Amino acid sequence: MNLRHLIPFFDTTAQDWSLEARVLRWLTFVWLFIGLAMVFSAAYAVGDAEQGDGLYYFKLQVVWVLIGLVGFNLLVHTPVRFILGVADWGLLIVLGLILVTLIPGVGILVNGSSRWLFIGPFPLQPSELIKPFLVMQSARIFSQWNRLRWSIRITWLGIFLVVVAGVLLQPNLSTAALCGMMLWLIALGAGLPYVQLAGTAFGGLLVVALSVSLRSYQLQRILSFLNPWVDPHGNGYQLIQSILAVASGGVWGTGFGLSQQKLFYLPIQYTDFIFAVFAEEFGFLGCLMLLLMLAVYATLALKVALKASTTVHRLVAIGIMVLLVGQSLLNIGVATGVLPTTGLPFPMLSYGGSSMISSLISAGLLVRVARESGESKVVRLDDHRSNRKPISLKPRFVK
């Protein structure tokens, strides 16, 4: 492995990549730059008040970005067939960590949810880290669905169900719903029978309805989303402050660093509601440019999917597009009051190590697929190998 492959921005081999791969790579870097700037702005006052250092959260975010970029660059230079070869074990290991968070006294409670573990001094959120592995393994399974025995199908569908259920029990309804939608859309892209897809969608809606009915605070969030001014000092407070931030930006914005709502009016302003700070500081035009960037990213991802010569490559590109762009749109919908308040971070924009690493791994995987989709020699090699011997999908722990 060439050491320059581990150093961001200095990979001279990128000039030989396909156009889609090069543009996606630079869009990822632009996205990261915007995110670092917003964490600096949104978290400065909180860091100064809580840690005595306004740059505290910004410096931590830089560390997570550097770690994530190492993973990004490694994936960009690793053949997809090797990456997919370890997807099953990666999924099972992170699933084990999710289940560990459910053990009383082991999982760290944050805002009433047990989503965190501490690995030494470092906090870890397994429900964020499992997302790219879920994309990879579901792409492997659904790409060869018609050739699999029912025993293997049931085994992996059961594992996917345990992933979603484990996240839901933390409880983390928003991430569980995102994982379920991501699995469903990848299955749709693979061409699974509509009857099976319709049944799965109906079952998912029933699970969401059951979760909301059993947890009163989730129902209160939905009701407060419909009219937050009914309880402006309680359940509706966060959404009202977010809407005020977005509206205060006007056309041009208040200017970088000049948000007022981030000064302890808007809760968790540097994580789940960082878009509200962005909208206040950069206004309607800034939001329009951000949405344009997301649209270009999604368009390139779909173009990569259409150019892919293998089904598994196409499904990976679709899954990563849903994960990065879809989650971003859901976050924007929450911050603007279009969707009920949930705890989804904005990929590569919100503060958080697990989210940042997961997002950069996903972006690196998409760039790698774009490289192989645009380089005919690599595609032909993969095609020949895939025709000779399909990827083994049987879990290694099952005899």
Order of alpha helices (4+ residues) and beta strands (2+ residues): alpha-alpha-alpha-alpha-beta-beta-beta-alpha-alpha-alpha-alpha-alpha-alpha-alpha-alpha-alpha-alpha-alpha
